[in-house]
Amino acid sequence: MSIANHIKYYTKELGTQTQLVAVSKTKPVALIEEAYEAGQRIFGENKAQEMSSKYEVLPKDIEWHMIGHLQRNKVKYIAPFVSLIHSVDSQRLLEEINKRAGQCNRCIDCLLQVHIADEETKFGFGIDELHTFLESDAFHSLKHIRVRGLMGMGTNGVSETQNRAEFARLKVSFDKISQQMEHFDILSIGMSGDYKIAIEEGSTMVRIGSAIFGARNYQTQGNTP
Ligand SMILES: *Cc1c(COP(=O)(O)O)cnc(C)c1O
């Protein structure tokens, strides 16, 4: 299937409840243009400089989403234009985004990445610290960011049952917070391999890369999620 057909397939499959982020990390501009021609407008990248150079040359109605671990010293490259940062994994990073957004006279939408996987290596807030953080004065003093929801990644290579339980746990927190916070309406869960489970567990945004653009070459570029 062509990229255009993949875009059409997923757009139809997801319906109106769930948005598609086409994850274009490591992929050339020409392939993003193919997806764009098919109507796709939201693209996900995991490196600030790569996102910024693609932003420069591609149409300006694209919404760029940062989905990968973001170092604080890289925030400045994307602050002028990024639409949504899914991967906010610490208070210090959120403070830096707030600072850079202020310098650009912007308010940047963010998701808090939550550590739901059964792995040491995954970044993110613990599910228990989330609530305390969102009620803190430190959080309320940040005027140039808006926390729109949560992002999570399930453990790689475990059973569907375990992934489902991880997503369900995140959904419970998401629902609790969304009753207390305005504009808290995005639950970013689901990738190529587990998007169906994620949708069943309440995903409002899936991040699909390889199923649209083909496998990535990890030897020369890109990060393993
Ligand atoms: C790469 C990546 C994806 C897309 O993964 P696929 O398995 O190719 O769909 C989704 N989310 C994050 C955070 C990623 O880094």
The ligand as a Gaussian input file, in Angstrom:
#p B3LYP/6-31G(d) Opt

LIG

0 1
 C        8.701000       6.128000      17.132000
 C        7.605000       6.411000      18.078000
 C        6.269000       6.083000      17.757000
 C        5.867000       5.354000      16.485000
 O        6.253000       4.032000      16.563000
 P        5.759000       2.950000      15.455000
 O        5.900000       1.672000      16.159000
 O        6.688000       3.120000      14.306000
 O        4.372000       3.279000      15.105000
 C        5.281000       6.428000      18.658000
 N        5.570000       7.045000      19.815000
 C        6.826000       7.380000      20.156000
 C        7.059000       8.073000      21.458000
 C        7.889000       7.070000      19.315000
 O        9.139000       7.398000      19.661000

